[in-house]
Amino acid sequence: MRRAALLTVSHLAVLGLGFSAGIYTLPLLIAPPAPDGQAVAAAAQGATHTGQFRRDLKDSDALHWGEGTVSVSATRVVLQGRLAPGPDYKLYLSPAFVETEAEFERLKPQMQRVGDVKTFDNFIVELPAGVDPARFNTVIVWCESFGQFITAARYR
């Protein structure tokens, strides 16, 4: 009886670890190729503002972080840097800097969701027509599926 319980617990633990590893690695396996440094530099050339994603934000941790330079123009947001891999990342523009999930949830109605982030080494996200980045001052990466803050950068 004790052996059966031990085997059940050990098998469930291994199953849980495998599932967790799959959630973490699946976005890496299905991600499109990231834009190279030359494409990112060219896309960032017309930027009117820049900011920095940093790993030391309050709700950033070992699995949820970003680092690098964010460039914002009238037509796109560009990251020359890296993000922790994860599923269902969305890019938001915010009227105020946030660095926690609670702050994000509180201000979300005032934010503008601008697109999906599908790569983790550099990205270029085109702004939808009618979005004016001058109405905002912060870029945020948010995991929509898990309601998880990833990173933010104040750009003005």
Summary of the structure (lengths in Angstrom):
residues: 156
radius of gyration: 18.2
end to end distance: 64.2
largest distance: 68.9
contacts: 473
relative contact order: 0.21
helix: 32%
strand: 34%
